[in-house]
Amino acid sequence: MTGLVPDGLTVDGIDYRDAAGDLLPTIPDAKALYMQARQGMASSDFNGVTILLPQGSGLTETVEQINGAWQKDCSLFFSVEEVPQEEFDARLASGKYTIALAPIRAEGGSAYQMLQQFAGDNNLTGLTDPLYAGALSESIQRTGSARCQLLRDCERQLLEGCTVVPLAAQQKRLLVADGVEGLVFDPFTPVLDLTYTTKN
């Protein structure tokens, strides 16, 4: 993984990931950064921090691994709050969370559409940055490598500001013929349950 935008997306025929390069910030010593940021903070400042995730997402084991690493390296441990998908979506939209594990989708194979999920009034993280919104908006007016440059600047801003931290990328798809019903597919575990599947 070399950024937030996955491999395989193109911008005006240009492979976006090749043009943008590796944008993941290098963090040499996460514990040292944490200790520096903690200066002047009380332990009680972390009491209300929870990790939000949707029920049935298959992310419980991932959260346990993250929590384990934070506990080992930084003596931190946060409660996990699993909520129904509808409540999860509402809390993301309203910004009522501290940390959330959420899938970020590249619908339609567009780097722009993926990055647009972090702009506007109801974006995934509540980001309100006019520079980000301006560069994203300007990218619509540009083409080719100039558009890739603006989109790369937006992606870099999200990653360097830790607005979003990608944990994994998934390129799996399930194509289902018309008339197939009752199929259960969970891409996070992955599970394909055909028990109640019918075809009309």
C-alpha positions in Angstrom: 0.0 0.0 0.0 1.5 3.4 -1.0 -1.4 5.7 -0.2 -5.1 6.1 0.4 -6.2 5.8 -3.3 -5.7 2.1 -4.3 -3.9 0.8 -7.3 -5.7 0.4 -10.6 -7.4 3.9 -10.8 -6.7 6.1 -13.7 -7.1 9.9 -14.2 -7.5 10.8 -17.9 -5.8 7.6 -18.9 -2.9 8.0 -16.5 -2.3 5.4 -13.8 -3.0 7.6 -10.7 -0.9 5.5 -8.3 2.1 5.6 -10.6 1.8 9.4 -11.1 1.2 10.2 -7.4 3.8 7.8 -6.0 4.2 6.7 -2.4 2.4 9.2 -0.2 2.3 7.3 3.1 4.2 9.4 5.7 7.2 7.9 7.3 6.8 7.7 11.1 10.2 6.7 12.5 9.2 6.4 16.1 5.5 6.4 16.9 6.0 6.1 20.6 8.3 9.1 20.7 5.8 11.2 18.8 3.1 10.1 21.2 5.1 10.9 24.3 5.9 14.3 22.8 2.2 15.0 22.1 1.3 13.9 25.6 3.3 16.6 27.3 1.0 18.5 29.5 -1.9 16.1 29.1 -3.5 14.1 31.9 -4.3 10.4 31.6 -8.0 11.3 32.1 -7.9 13.2 28.8 -8.1 9.7 27.2 -11.0 8.4 29.3 -13.8 9.0 26.8 -11.9 7.8 23.7 -13.6 4.8 22.0 -13.1 3.0 18.7 -16.3 3.0 16.7 -17.0 0.2 14.1 -20.1 -1.2 12.4 -21.6 -4.5 13.8 -20.9 -7.5 11.7 -18.1 -5.8 9.7 -15.5 -8.4 10.5 -13.2 -5.8 11.9 -13.2 -6.9 15.6 -10.0 -8.8 15.2 -8.3 -5.8 13.5 -9.4 -3.5 16.4 -8.0 -6.0 18.9 -4.7 -6.0 17.1 -4.6 -2.2 17.0 -5.5 -1.9 20.6 -2.9 -4.5 21.5 -0.2 -2.6 19.7 -1.2 0.7 21.4 -1.3 -1.0 24.8 2.1 -2.5 24.3 3.9 0.5 22.8 2.0 3.4 24.5 0.2 1.9 27.5 -3.1 2.9 25.9 -6.2 0.9 25.6 -9.6 2.1 24.2 -13.0 0.7 24.5 -14.6 -0.7 21.3 -18.1 0.4 20.4 -19.8 -1.8 17.8 -23.0 -0.2 16.6 -25.6 -1.1 13.9 -24.6 0.2 10.4 -27.3 2.8 10.3 -26.1 4.3 13.6 -22.5 4.0 12.5 -23.2 6.0 9.3 -25.1 8.7 11.2 -22.3 9.1 13.7 -19.7 9.3 11.0 -21.8 12.0 9.2 -22.3 14.0 12.4 -18.7 13.6 13.7 -19.8 11.9 16.9 -16.7 9.6 17.3 -13.1 9.9 18.3 -11.6 7.0 16.2 -13.6 5.0 13.7 -12.7 2.0 11.5 -14.6 2.7 8.3 -14.3 1.4 4.7 -13.5 4.1 2.2 -14.6 3.1 -1.2 -13.4 4.0 -4.7 -16.8 3.8 -6.3 -16.8 4.1 -10.0 -13.0 3.7 -10.2 -12.5 7.4 -9.7 -9.7 8.9 -7.6 -11.6 12.2 -7.5 -14.8 10.5 -6.2 -12.8 8.7 -3.5 -11.2 12.0 -2.3 -14.5 13.8 -2.5 -15.7 11.7 0.4 -13.6 14.1 2.6 -15.1 17.4 1.3 -18.4 19.1 1.7 -20.8 19.3 4.6 -21.4 15.6 5.3 -18.0 14.2 4.6 -16.6 11.1 6.3 -14.4 12.9 8.9 -15.9 16.4 9.3 -12.8 17.9 7.6 -13.4 21.6 6.9 -10.4 22.8 5.1 -10.8 25.3 2.4 -7.4 24.5 0.9 -8.4 20.8 0.5 -11.8 21.7 -0.9 -10.2 24.3 -3.3 -7.6 21.9 -4.7 -10.2 19.2 -5.1 -12.6 21.6 -6.9 -9.8 22.9 -9.1 -8.9 19.4 -10.1 -12.3 19.2 -12.0 -11.1 22.0 -14.3 -7.7 20.4 -15.1 -6.8 17.4 -17.1 -3.9 14.9 -17.3 -0.9 15.3 -15.1 -2.1 18.7 -13.8 -5.2 17.0 -12.5 -3.1 14.1 -11.0 -0.9 16.7 -9.2 -3.9 18.4 -7.6 -5.5 15.0 -6.5 -2.1 13.9 -5.2 -1.9 17.2 -3.1 -5.3 16.4 -1.6 -4.4 12.8 -0.9 -1.1 13.9 0.7 -2.9 16.4 2.9 -5.3 13.7 4.2 -2.4 11.4 5.0 0.0 13.9 6.5 -2.6 15.5 8.7 -3.7 12.0 9.9 -7.3 12.8 8.9 -7.3 9.3 7.6 -4.9 6.4 8.1 -5.3 3.5 5.7 -4.9 0.1 7.3 -5.5 -2.2 4.4 -6.7 -2.2 0.8 -9.0 -4.6 -0.8 -9.5 -5.2 -4.5 -12.1 -8.0 -4.2 -15.4 -7.8 -6.1 -18.4 -10.1 -6.3 -20.4 -10.0 -9.5 -23.9 -11.3 -9.1 -26.3 -12.1 -12.0 -29.7 -10.4 -12.2 -32.4 -12.3 -10.3 -30.0 -13.7 -7.7 -31.4 -13.1 -4.2 -30.5 -14.0 -0.6 -26.7 -14.2 -1.2 -24.6 -13.1 1.7 -21.1 -11.7 1.0 -18.9 -10.2 3.7 -15.7 -9.0 2.0 -14.0 -8.3 5.4 -13.9 -12.0 6.6 -14.4 -13.1 3.6 -17.6 -15.1 3.7 -19.8 -16.2 0.9 -23.0 -17.8 2.2 -25.3 -19.5 -0.3 -27.6 -21.0 2.2 -30.7 -19.0 1.2 -29.7 -18.0 -2.3 -32.3 -18.3 -5.0 -32.4 -17.3 -8.7 -35.6 -16.1 -10.3 
